[in-house]
Amino acid sequence: MDHEPERISVDAESVAITWTDGVSTMIPGGRLRSSCPCAECREHEEKAQSIIQIGNRSSIIDAQLIGGYAIRFTFADGHSDGLYPYGILRGLGSP
């Protein structure tokens, strides 16, 4: 696999990932929420954008590793349908 995390640190505001190639990235919760790859969010992108602009609904309240390829986040607005494969997370991160 091209993109494998070595270390993942999650707090309410962001996710920090150190990759096995030594690159470190940080992804704000708002960026994660607005980039949700689930079918509902992809179909209703404008609705998802308006949700994350209201208060702290993009806060991360839980994260679960899914197999050896993705993470599922639960956000303060209750949304937890998206699986974020490591490749997507690598692309969303800013070094």
Secondary structure by P-SEA (a helix, b strand, c coil): ccccccbbbbcccbbbbbccccbbbbbcaaaaaaacccaaaaacaaaaaaaaaccccccccccccccccbbbbbcccccccccccaaaaaaaccc
